[in-house]
C-alpha cells in the first residue's frame, strides 16, 4: 500500500494512493493516522492532482542518518570505510515534503544533494534482532539528506551541516510493501543524472542498521532512518530542481531557493 499525507487546504489527512477504474491516480482517504491505527477507508476519494502532498511523516522523535554507507560515496570524499554504521541525527524541523523548497542557508556556500532510501519505523523498537526487523518497519520512502558540505568539514561534527530547516525532504508517500535489498536510487538535478546506485551496494543493509541503531536508542513510531547515499553527490544552487527516485516508491522533487 502507498500511504500519502496530504491537504486540500484544511488539516493534513492520510490516504491510500492507487488507480480508479479509469486508470486515473486517486487518493482513497483514510481514518486517522495509519501509524497508530489499522488503515480504514472513509469512502471518500480525491484525484491526486487536486491535493497537495505533504511529507508523508513528521517524526515526533528523530531522523537518524547513516554516513558513508556506500563504498563509492566514501571514496569520492576521500573518507575511509566505517567499521560500524556511522550515525548522526537530523531534527524533525528539517523535514519538508514534495515540491517544498530547499532553502540554502547564508552560512554555507557548498550545499549538496544526497539521494537515499528512507525507512519509516512503525512501532516502539529497542534492541531488535535482525530476524525481527521487519516487524518494526512501517514502510519506505524517498529521502534527500541535504548537507552543507563546507560546514560539515569545519564543524568537526554534523549537527548543523545536516540539520538546517528544509534539509530533509521526504516523500512522495510511504510504500508499505517493498523489498529493500536491491532498489535503484537516483538523483537528477535540472534533468541531469548525478547519482545512480542500488541498495544492494549498502555496506550495512537495512536489517543491520535497525539492529545496530535500536541497540543504542529506542526507535519510536514515525522515526525515519536515512540509509546512506551513493556516489555522485554535488552542489545545488538557487534555481535548481532536485529529483530523487527510489525504485518501487516514486519521485521526490524539490526546487532550490536562496534564503530571503
N, C-alpha and C positions, 0 to 999 in steps of 0.2 A: 504494500500500500504506500502511496505517496501522500504525505500529510503536509499541508501548507498552512501557514499562518498568514492571515490577510485582513484587509479592511476595505470597506466600501465608503469610508468617511466617518464611520462610527467606531465603537470599541473593537479591538482586534478579535477575530474569530479563527476557528480552525476548520479545515475541510479536507476531504479526500479528493485528490486530483485524478481525473480519468476522462473517458470519452463517452459522449452520449450516442444514441442510435445513429445520428447523422455523421459521426466522426469528429464533431467539434469537441474541443477540450473544455471541460467544466469542472467546477468545484462543488462537490456534494458536502453541504455544511454539516459539521459535527456538533454534538452537545459538549460543551465544556472543553477542557484541556485534555487531550488524549494521553498526556504523560501521567495523568493522575486518575484516569478512569478509562474503562474499555470504550473504544470508539463506538458511538451510537449516532446514526444518521437522523437528522431532523426532518428530512424530506425535501428541504429547500436545495435548489441547485442554481448556481450562478455561472455565467460564462467567464472563463479565465480573463478575457480581455476587459471585463467590466469590474475587475477588482485590482487592488494594489497589493502585490506580495510584500510581506514583511520578513525580517529574519525569522526562520522557522522555529527558533527557540531563543529565548533570552536567558542565559544561565543565571540561576539565582545565586550560585556559588562561585564558579570559576570556569575559565578556559585554560586547559593545560596544553602547552605546546611541547613539541619534541624536536630538538635541534639535531642537525647533521644525521638524519636517518636514511639518507640516500648517499651511497659512497661517491657518486659523481658530483653531487652538490657539495659535499665536504671538500672534495678535491678542487673544485673550481674556486673556492675561497681559501685554499691552501691550509685547510684545517685537518688535523688527524681524525681518524675514525674513532668514535667513542666506544669504550669497552662495555658501558652500560648506557641505557637511554638517558639522554641529556634533556632535562626537564626545565621548563620555565612557565610562568603564569602570565596571562593577559587578563585585565579586568573586564567585567561584563559590560562596562561603559564603552569598550572598544567595538562592540558588536553593532553591525548595521546589516541591512537586508539588500535584496536585489535592487539595482538601479539607484540606490542611495550613493551620494558622492563620497569618495575617499578624499579627505581634506589633508593637504600637505602642510605640516606644521612649519612655522617660520624658523624653528630651532634646528631644522635639518635641511641639508642640501643634497641628500642622496637617499631617497626613499625607494625601496624595492618591492616588487610583487613576489609572492610565494604561493603557488597553487598547491592545494593539499586536499586529501580525503579527510573529512572530519567525522568523528564518531560521537553520537549523542547517547548519553547514559540514561537508562530508563528506570533505575531503581537504586536504592541505597546500597552501596557496594564497598566492602572493606576486606582486604586480603583475599581476593578472588583467585582461585586456582585456574590455570589456563583452560582446563577442560570444562569449566563452568562459565567462561567469559560470555558466551552467547546469551546466558540468562540475564545479564545486566545491560545489554545493548538494546536501546530503543530503535536505533536506525542510523543512517549515514546521510551526510550532506556534503556540499562543496564548501571549501574554506579558502580564504586568502589571508595568509599570515603576513600582512603588510609590516615592513620593517624599515626603520630609519637606520640604514647601514652605518653611517658615519657615527651616530650616537652609540650604536652597539659596540663599535670599536673603541670609542673613547671613554665610555662609562664603566667598562670592566664588569658590568652586569647588564641584563637585558630588559629590565622592567620598563624604563622609559622608552627605549627604542622600539619595543613591541607593543606598548600599552597606550599610545595616543588614542584619543577618540577617533572612531571610524577605521581603526587599524585591524578590524576582524570582520570583514564581510562574510556572511553565511547565507546559504540558500542554493537553489530557489525553494526547495522543500526537503523533507526528510523521507528517504526511501527506507522502508522497514524490512524489506525482503531483498537482501543483497549479499552476495559472497564477496568479501573484500580482498580476497587473496591475490587477484590478478586483474586489476582495473587500470585502464588508461587514465592518466592525469595530465592535463594540458593547460597551458595558458597562452592566450593571444593578447597582444597589445596593439590597438589600432589595426587589427586584422592580420598582424604578423605573428606567426607562431614563435614563442620564446621558450616555452618549456614543453617537454614531452617525455613522460616516463610511465612506469607501471608499478602498481603496489607490490608486485612480486619482487621488486628490487629493494623493498624496505629492508634495512639492516635488522630492525626489530619489528616483527609483524604485529597486527592488532592484538592478538591474544597475549603476546609477550608484554606489550605496552600496558594493557589493562592489569595484568597480574603484577607488574612492577609498580605501576602508579598506585594501585589500590593498597599495596603493602605499605606505602608511605603515608597516604592520607585518604580519608573516606571520600568516595565519589557520591554525589547526590543526583537525583533525577534532574535532567536538563543540563548537567555538566557536559562540556564539549572537549574532546581530545583532538588536537590537530596532529596528524601522524607524521608530518615531515614533507619536505618539498624536493622534487627532482632538480637536476641541473638546469641552468638557463635563467636563473634569477637575474634581474636587472632593474635599472631605474625606471620610474614612472614620473611623468611631468604633467602639469596642468594642461587639460585639453585631451589627454589620453583616455582611451576606453579599454578597460581590462576585462577579459572574459576568461573565467576558469571553468573548465569542463572536466567532470569525472564520469567515466563510462558507467552507464546504468542509473545515473542520477539526473544529470542535465547540465545546464549552463548557468553560472553565476556571473552576471555582468555589472560593472560599476564604472561610472565616469570618475575622472580625477580632477580636482579643483584645487586652487590655491586658497589658503586661509584668508579671510577678509582682513 
